[in-house]
Amino acid sequence: MQIQVNTNNTIEGTENLAEHVQGMVETALERFADRISRVEVHLGDENAAKSGQNDKRCMIEARLEGRQPTAVTHHAATLDLAASGAIDKLKRTLTSTLERLDARR
């Protein structure tokens, strides 16, 4: 499973941030690793320099082998909370999708 972390121009895309988010994704999606070819994480600050509640956004797109990509988005007050929320949504979505696929077999 390949994981790519992207940031928009309002977020400083440090190596530490990328490693932290990659670790979160790897840990959370470990049981799906053999069925996911690629995960793209997009982090952004919707209000840029202005402050505001829930203005940090995390969009995650997972590519299941042989399927269309699955994408989820979560907004929160911090990047960590936004990433965590998006990862939780993605886990639920992938669990549901894969259970349906396995039931058809």
Sequence and secondary structure as in RCSB ss.txt:
>XXXX:A:sequence
MQIQVNTNNTIEGTENLAEHVQGMVETALERFADRISRVEVHLGDENAAKSGQNDKRCMIEARLEGRQPTAVTHH
AATLDLAASGAIDKLKRTLTSTLERLDARR
>XXXX:A:secstr
 EEEEEE TTS   HHHHHHHHHHHHHHTGGGTTTEEEEEEEEEETTTTS  TT EEEEEEEEETTS  EEEEEE
ESSHHHHHHHHHHHHHHHHHHHHHHHHHH 
